[in-house]
Amino acid sequence: MLYSQIAALLEDISLAPRSQKASLTAEFLIGIEPGMLCPAVRLLYGELWPPWEEREMGIGPESILAALGEVSGVDVLAIREDLREIGRVCEAALQHTIQHPLTREPLQALSVYNGLRRVSLMSGPDSERRKGAVLKGLFLSALPKEGKYIARTALRSMLTGIGPHTMMTALCKAFDSDQDEIQKAYNAMPEMGLVARAAKDGALKEIKIQPGRPVMPMIIRPGALATPGAFSPRYAGLNVQLHVASGESSVFTSHQKNITSALSGLIQQLGGLIDDMIVDADLIGFRDGGVCSQVEMIKYINRRRLSRKSIISPALIAYDLIYLNGEDLTGLSYQERRRRLLGVFGEPKSMPFLGISPAEERILNDEGEVRDYCLQAKRLGGTGLIMRDLGAAYRPGWRSDRDFIIMRLDASRKDVDGQGKIRAR
């Protein structure tokens, strides 16, 4: 497959109204040979590997401009000053190419795909030069329109309006698949290229959740209080998944990014876990006996020198168990999942703690009990409560209509109305 076909479609999609984007994509996907389907979908979607793989492109606008400067005969900085967006800059610059490959062969889509994936694996002191050489080689072989989308793919900013919903709709149209089956498969394995291949092969129902590959988390929104119910405190932190497979622990963010390498100390504390499992949890941090803010936790994860000693002690609060030793638990009631969670980790630990602890939970029968519990949690650093329906299943990727976040109850912030009634915010 020629990359010019990918670039032309991306251009058409970027100019098309939203209502036509999925149909244009579907028409293109129908005729793709099976072995090329996954790379083609990834090139269209702008994500060339599963989000849970520990790799980054490691290319910024300056790298693109440096490569362009070597192959074009124009002032790329001046073009950038005028056009701003790097894809358009690349398209304009490649109209004035001064270097040419020895043989002008049409650029293959697989060459772009493999070249950029190879760039993402380059590291070390000489990696910038080697990445630049790959980019230069691609730009030398590219037509201006192709260069536009090579640059955007390298920067992971396609600007075409193809999001998850559009791509799933396109897969549904292209392979005559059920929309719910596409969504369920994506929620269990959130990577469009692999889902596309399964859709073409009629294998969507074969996709199951498994440790080591993050699942789309269930979405729990703020909602109205209902009693009686099961309530647990929430703290400032990051929603994550803990995966344990064959004794190896991994932690993924809600966007499926692998952050295990940033949590080496915490991972060591989890070394005693032997069950294969997937746990829906919050990553929090303790400092001077108190709970850190979410901003502090983000800075902790993104710190440049991971070996540097930090005063923050990260820990995990486990809220749900969705997989255990070969069994998908998502269809079980929350009450049963909670029972199994406690069977794995024991009773909740007092804060601050090391490693992982199940979230504290109380069954509360009226609004007064909820109010008192929320104020108690606030004194320990809590930001609110999560209200769980004991009979509800876990729905990966879907919004729960039976579990809700009850925000902080604080009369000074008008979370309690004039009659003492609790309002969800």
Stockholm file with secondary structure:
# STOCKHOLM 1.0

chainA/1-425         MLYSQIAALLEDISLAPRSQKASLTAEFLIGIEPGMLCPAVRLLYGELWPPWEEREMGIGPESILAALGEVSGVDVLAIREDLREIGRVCEAALQHTIQHPLTREPLQALSVYNGLRRVSLMSGPDSERRKGAVLKGLFLSALPKEGKYIARTALRSMLTGIGPHTMMTALCKAFDSDQDEIQKAYNAMPEMGLVARAAKDGALKEIKIQPGRPVMPMIIRPGALATPGAFSPRYAGLNVQLHVASGESSVFTSHQKNITSALSGLIQQLGGLIDDMIVDADLIGFRDGGVCSQVEMIKYINRRRLSRKSIISPALIAYDLIYLNGEDLTGLSYQERRRRLLGVFGEPKSMPFLGISPAEERILNDEGEVRDYCLQAKRLGGTGLIMRDLGAAYRPGWRSDRDFIIMRLDASRKDVDGQGKIRAR
#=GR chainA/1-425 SS CBHHHHHHHHHHHHHSCHHHHHHHHHHHHHTSCHHHHHHHHHHHHTCCSCTTSSCCCCCCHHHHHHHHHHHBSSCHHHHHHHHCSHHHHHHHHGGGBCCCCSSCCCCBHHHHHHHHHHHHTCCSTTHHHHHHHHHHHHHHHCCHHHHHHHHHHHHTCCCSCCCHHHHHHHHHHHTTCCHHHHHHHHHHSCCHHHHHHHHHTTCGGGCCCBTTBCCCCCBCCBCCCCSSEEEEEEESSEEEEEEEETTEEEEEETTCCBCGGGGHHHHHHTTTCCSCEEEEEEEEEEETTEECCHHHHHHHHHCSCTTSCCSCEEEEEEEEEEEETTEECTTSCHHHHHHHHHHHHCSCCCSSCSSEEECCCEEECSHHHHHHHHHHHHHTTEEEEEEECTTCCCCTTSBCSSCEEEECCCGGGTCBCTTSCBCCC
#=GC SS_cons         CBHHHHHHHHHHHHHSCHHHHHHHHHHHHHTSCHHHHHHHHHHHHTCCSCTTSSCCCCCCHHHHHHHHHHHBSSCHHHHHHHHCSHHHHHHHHGGGBCCCCSSCCCCBHHHHHHHHHHHHTCCSTTHHHHHHHHHHHHHHHCCHHHHHHHHHHHHTCCCSCCCHHHHHHHHHHHTTCCHHHHHHHHHHSCCHHHHHHHHHTTCGGGCCCBTTBCCCCCBCCBCCCCSSEEEEEEESSEEEEEEEETTEEEEEETTCCBCGGGGHHHHHHTTTCCSCEEEEEEEEEEETTEECCHHHHHHHHHCSCTTSCCSCEEEEEEEEEEEETTEECTTSCHHHHHHHHHHHHCSCCCSSCSSEEECCCEEECSHHHHHHHHHHHHHTTEEEEEEECTTCCCCTTSBCSSCEEEECCCGGGTCBCTTSCBCCC
//
